[in-house]
């Protein structure tokens, strides 16, 4: 991925966005109408159109499942006869998706529009365009089986576009991003990208076809069942409450064109801390290592690897229902139905509920801003569909949002949420209590005060999540004996596999501080037995050796010395004998 765009293909200055000629003028005229727009309530199922392919039976199956699950009227389902399933030509997109969809929306009375003429500019030919004057729907959901990528059509590039930098002198796009601008059809050039006038907007009333845009979501993934699961997990989360930890993988970049990416990630991390998530930040230039105990993932935001790696490449990832996972990389969504290629497919296959992708090279500042997305969701009113639109700096580009756009994952009032969850026996209750504790700690409450409060809270004694938090708070307060006690409590109450490893690693250190050396060594021995991959980690083996020496475990000292020496030995240069 290039950081920005200039005259060369390798850099586009962040300060030089490249809007499409003719588009800005038209869309800003739409903005002038926003003052007249009345307030809108939360996105309602009756405002959602479900799109499917009539040539792919599983596509309608996903559409039917979504409509039933969300109570969307059958009349809001629209089948399109589309031959392609992955990528489609610009011409076929117009004739198989764009024009039929516009006709059906109008014929069924979902939208009314007028036609008018757009004046030409130096690079935009102008011509007939539409403006939606009224609409009873605001959101379009594309189901598994519909294409996601529109190929570049070189015949649409003219000599007048010669002033545009090479990297953006193109008209390839995601199907989803073009459909978002269906209410503004004909008013913009197809070359380059359109600045999104709704970017970072906090006024949900703006997001309406009468203002030139549809909300767009996609239920997709490696299988139709995974596409259906995106709905079911969202509903589970809305019923029970959001759960999980937040993991942010930054690169430690402070200058240059790529620094904006780290700025987004760091801002997202600060937001997660501020609203109470247990937040872990990896600042190394590499992605999170495979051995990292990535437990109970509620939020993941990171970059910058071409293919799924680290703990996300493991057969199982501890994604919680409703989990938001986004790895920023060029082409991260070029093959969303492949469970092993790039990132979107693997993340969805392993259990993520919400993610973003790009079908081709997006350029950094043209991609979804994760901080804006999470900030709006944290407000407690935005749906992920609304937040996804606001997170995009540009439209009619290559971005795709995967997930149920009706999904509202977070509730702002944690005390009210705690009361609700307690009344229904929600399994997510401990996570809300954890967020409250983290929030109080962020706002100045002393760790020892929180530890003592949690220790008196009956569910903490039988829940691994709260017991682990209690242990860590006591450790922060230098009450090591109590930290050890609560760590054992956490281990006794079914922590997740990755959580268990993290607890064991911390417990070993607390035991060492308490001079319980044999127990500390035996605890790391458990880690070695349960996670054989740790045997290849030199820092872990060296810590084992130190504890073995402290505990005077001579057989283990010799074993570890030999194994560490073998790990540090240079690879053999001996070649096998040549065949006779």
N, C-alpha and C positions, 0 to 999 in steps of 0.2 A: 504494500500500500504506500502510495506517495503521500507526503504530508500535506501538500498543497499544489496549486497549479500556476505555472507561468508559461513562458514560451516553450520550455522543454518538457519532456514527458516525466522527468524526475522530480520536479518541484513546482508546486502551485503555492505562491505566497499566501499564508493565512489571511493577510489583510486585503487580498484581491479576489473576492468572490466573483463567480462568472455567471450572472443571471442570463436567462434567455431574453433576447431583445423582444420588446413588445409585451412580454409577460408582466413585468413589474408594473407598468402603467395600468394595465387592465385589472390586475389583482388588487392594486391599491385603491382603485375605484370601488371594488367590492368592500374594502375596509371602510370606506366612507359611509356605507350603509349600516355598519355595525352598531352605530349609536342608536339606530331605530329598532334594533333587535331586542325583543323582550326577553326576560330571564327564562331559562329552560330548566326543567327538573332533570333528575338523573336519567341517563339513557334508558329507555324503556324497551322491552322486547318487541312491542308493536312497531317500534321505529327501526327494526333490523330487517334487512333483506338477506336471505340465505341463497347463495349462488352455488350451483353444481353443474357438472357436465353430464349431459344426457347420454353420452357415448361411453361413460365409465360407470357401471352399476354401483360400485362402491362409493362413488362420489355422492350419489343420491342417498345412499345408506348413511353416510356421515351427516348430510344435510338433515335427514329425517331425525336422526338422533339428537342433533343440536336443537332443532325446532321443538321436539318433545321436551327435552331437558330444560329449556329456557322459556317454554310457553309462547313460542313465536307462532303466529297464525300460519296455517298451511298456505293461505293466499300470499304470504310473504316469501314463499320459496319460488325461485326462478331457475329453470333448467336452460342451459345454453348448449347448443350443438357445436362442440369444439372437438376437433380431431386431435390436436396436440395435447400432451399431458404435462410436458416439462417446459419446453421452449416453443415459441410461436413467432412467425414472421410478423412484421409490422402490418402488412396488408391483411393477413389472416386475423390478426388481433382486431383490426377495424371492422372486418366483415363478420367475424364469428362472435366477438365479445362486445366491443364498443357500441356499434350501431344497434344490434338486436337488444342489448341491455337498455339503451336509452329509449328505444321504442316501447319496450315492455313496461318500463317504469312510468312512461307517459300514458300508455294505453290503460294501465290499471289505476291510474290516478294517484300514484305515489308522488309524482312531481308534476309541476306545470312550468313551462319555460317559454321564453320568447327568443326570437332570433334577431340579431343585429349585425352590423358590419364593423369589423375592427380595421382601423386604418393601418396601412403598411408602414414599416420603418426601414432603416438601412439594410437590416438582415432578415426581417420578418415580412412575409408576403401579405399578411393580413387576410381579410376575407370574412366569410360567414361564421358567426359564433353564437353560442347560446348563453342565456342567463336564466337560472331557475328563479321563478317568482314565488313559488310556494312548494312546500314539501311536507309530507306526513312521515317520511322516513329520513334517518340521518346516517345510517351505518350499513355497510355491505360486508358480508362475511363470505369468503371464498373457501370452498371445501376441497378436500383431497381429490385429486384427479384433474383439477383445472390447472392450466399452465401458469408458471410463475415468472417466466423470463421472456421478454420481447427482444428479438434479434435487432442488431443495427441494420438500417437500410441506407446504403450509401447513396441511393438515388435522391434522398431527401436533403443531402448536403449540397449546397450551391456555392458558387464563387463568392457570394455575399457573406458567407460564413468564414471566409479566410482570415478575418481579424481575431477569431476565437483561438485560444491555445489548442494545440493538437489533442491533448488528453480529453478535452470535453467537446471536441467537434464530432459529436456522435449522438445517436438517438436511441441507442439501446436503453432499456428501462425494465423495471419490474412491472408485471401486469397490475399489481396492487397499487403501485404509486401512480400509474396512469389513470386507473379507475377512480382514485381519490379525487382527481380533477375533472371527472366527467361533467360536473355542473358548470365547468368553465370551458367546455369543449370548443375548440376552434379559436380560442383567444390567446394562445401562446405558441411560440415556435417549439418544435420538437427537438431542436438541437441544444445541447448543454442542459442546464438544470434551472429550476424556478425557485427563487428564495421563498420560503414558506412564511407567509404573513401571520400564521398562527403559532410560529415557533416561540416556545416559552410563555405562551399566553396563559394567564390564570383565569380567564373569563370563559367558562364552558359554554356560554350562550353563543360564542363566536362560531362554534363548530357545527355548521349547518349548511346544507346545500344552497340555501338562498344567499350564502356568503361565499359560494364557489368551491365547496369541498364536501366530500363524504368521509366519514370515519371508515377505515378499512381494517379488517382483521382476517387472518387465515388460519383455518383448522387443517393442519397438514403434518407431515412427518414421514418416517420410513414405512409406516403401515396405516391403513384406515383405522385400525383399533387405536393406535397411538393418537391419531387425530381426534377420535372420540374421547380419549382419556383426557385431553386438554380441557374439555368441558367438564367432565366428571370431577377432576381434581380441583378445578376452579370452584365448583359448587360445594365440594367438601370443605374447602378452605373458607368459603363465605359462611357456611353453616357452623363450623367448629372454631374458626379463627386462624390467623396466620401463625406459623411456627417456624422455627429454625434460626440458624446463625447467619451472619453476613461475612462473606469472604471477598476481599478486593485484592487484585493482583496488579500492582503498578510496576513501572520499570525504572523508577529513579531518575527520570529525565527532567532536567530543569531549564534547558534552553534548546533553541532550534525549533524547526517546524513541527516536530512530534511532541513538544512539551505540552501542547494543548490537550493531548490525549491523557497524559498523566494528571493534568489539572482537573479534567472531568472525573477521573477515577478517584483522586484524592478528595474532591468535593463530595462525591458519592459516599466515600468512606466516612467523612465527617457527618454527613446527613444520617447515615445508618447509626452512628454512635449517638447522635443528638436525639434520635427518636427511640433509643433504648435497645437496639440490637447488639448482641455480643458480636463484636466486629474484629476480624483478623485481617491484617494488611501485610502482604508480601511485597517488599520493596526491591528485591533483587532484579537484575535485568532478565533473568530467565523466568519461565513460568513456574507456578507452584510445583515443587517436586512430588514425585509419585508417592513417596513414603509419608507425606504430610497427612496427619490425621484429620481429614476433611469430613467432619461429622455433621449430620443433620443440616443440610444446606437449604436455607430459605432464600438467600440472595447471593449470587455470584456475579461479579463484574471483573473482567480482566482482559489482557492482551499480552503478547502479540506473537502467536504461533500459527503456522499455516494449517496444522492438523491437530485434532484433539490429542492432548497429551497429559502427562502428570496423573493425578488421581482421577481425572475425568476420563482417562483411557481405560480405567479398570472396568471389569465386567459389570460391577454394581457401583453406583454412586448414591450416596444417602440424600437424594433430593426429597424434600418434604412436599406434601400436596400443596400446590400453589406456588412452588418455587420459581423465582425469576432468575434466569441465567443468561448472561450475554458475554460472549468473547468477541472482541473487536479485531477483525482481520479482513483484509481484502478477500473476497470470494468466500467468506465464512458461510454463505448460504447458497453457493452455486449448485449444490446437490442435496437439497433438504430431505430427500427420500432415501438417501444412502446412510445407513447407520454407522459407517466408519469414515466417511469423507468429510474433511474440514471440521466444522463445529456445529452447525444447526442440527443436522441429522443426528449426530451422536448425542448431543444434549437432550434432544427430544426423546430419543430412544432410551436414554438412561433415566428419564423421569422429570425433566424440567417441564413446567406448565406454561411459561412465557419466555420468549426469546426474540431477538432481532437477527436479520440476515441481510446480506447483499448478494445479488445474483452475478455481479461483475465488479470491476474495480470502482470503488465509490469515491476515493480520496478522503482523507481523514476528516476534514471539517464538513464533509457532506454526509457524514454518518449520524446515526442516532446518538444523542447526548444522554448518557445514562444518569447523570446527575439531575437533569431536568425531569426525566421520566420518574425517578424515585422521589424527587421533591414533590411533584404533583400528587403522586399516589399517597405520600405520607400525609398530605392534607386531609385525607380520609373521605373525599367526595368524588374524585376523579376515577373513572373506570380506566382500565388499562388501554382501551381503545382511544379514549380521549388523551390520556397521557402520552401514548405512542405518537399521535399526530403532533402534539406540542413538542415532543423530543426531537423531531426531524427538522434540521435547518433548511432542507431543500425538498421539493416535491418533483414529480415527474422524473424521478431518478431511479436508482437501482435498489432501494431499500424495501424490505418486507418485514412485517410484524406478524409473529406467530403466537396465537393464543386467542382466547375468548374475549372479544372486545367489551363484553358486558361485565367482565370480572372486576370486582372491587376488593382487592386483597386486604387493605389495611383499614382499621378503625382508629380514629384519632384519640378518643377518650378511653384510655386504658382502664381506668377505674370502672367505668360503665361496662366495658367489655369483660372485665374480670367478674363482675356481678352476673352478667348474662351467662358466661361460660360455667360458672359455679352452679347456676340454677339448672342447667341442662347436663351437667357432668361432662363437659367437653374435654377431650384428650389434649386440647391445645391450651388449657388453663395454665399449666406450669410455664409455658412460653410467655404468656401475658404477664404473669408474676415476675418472670425473669426480666422482661423488658421494663417493668416498673422499677425493679431494683437497679437495673443499669441506668435508667433515666435519673433516678434519685442520686446515684453515685456521680453521674455526669454533672449534676447540679449542686454538688457540694456536700452531700451526706457522707459521713465518714464510713469507711469500710467496716469498722468494728460494729457500728450501730446497725448497719444493714445485716451483717452476719448474725448478730444476736436476734434481730427481728425474724430473719428466715429460720433460725434454729428453733424458734418458738412457733413457727407456722407448721401445723401438723402435716400437710402434704409434702413438705420438704424432706421429712424423714423416710418417705416411701417413694420418692421420685428422683431418678438419677440426674435429671437436668437441674433441679433446684438444689439437690445435695452437692453436686459439683460446684455450683455457684457459691454455696455456703462455704465449702472447703476453700475455694480460692479467696474469698473475702477474709476468712480467718488467717490464711497465709499472708495476705497483704498486710494484715494487722499484727504480724509476727506472733500469732497464736498457733504455733506449729502443731502442738499436740491435738488441738481441736481440728486443724486442717486435715491431719492424718485420719482422725476419727470420721470426719465427714466424707473424706475420699473413699474410705472403706464402705461407708453407707451408700455412696453412689455406685460403687462396684457391685454391691449386693442387690441392686434394684434394676437390673437389665438395661444397662447403658447400651447404646448402639455399638457395633463393632469398632468404628473409628473413634467414638467417644471414649470407649474403654481404653484404647491405646493412649489417648491423650491423658486420661486420668492416671493411668499407670506411670507414664513418664513424669508427671508432676508429683505423684505420690513418692516415687523413688527419690526425688530431690528433697522433699519435705522430710522423709525418713533419714536421709543423710544429714540434714541440718540438725535433726533430733538425735544424731549419733547412734541411730539404730541401723548400723552398717550392714549387718547380715540381711536384714529385711529389705534394705535399699537395693542390695545386689540381687536378691531373689526376685524383687519386683521387676528389675530390668531383664532378668532371665526369663520371666513370663513374657515380656515384650518380644524377646528374641524367639521364643517358642511359638508365639501366636502370629508374629509377623516375620517370616523368614527373610523378607527383603531387607530388614534392618541389619542383618548380618553383613551386608555389603557396605554399610555406612560407617566410614572410618571414625567420624566424631562420636557416634553412638558406641562403637566398639571401644574406643579410647576411654569413654566415660565408664563403661563396664569394667575395664581394666583398673581404672583408678579406684572404683568401689571395691573390686576384688582385693586390691592391695590394702585398702582401709580395713576390710573385714578379714584380712589375712587368709584368703581362700587360695592356697598355693596351687592346687591342681587347676583351678580356673585361671589363675594368673598365667601359668604356662600355656594353657590352651589359647587364651586371648592374645598373648604375645605372639604366638605362632600365626594365628589367624590374621592379626593386624599386619604382621610382616608380609604375609602372602598378599594381602590387599594392596599394600604399598609397593610391592615388587613391580618393576617395569615388565611389560609384556615380553614374553619370550620371543627372541628373534630367530630361534632355530627353525629351519625349514625342514619339512619331511623329506626323506631321501627320494631322489628322483626314481621314477619307474625304470626298470631295466629295458 
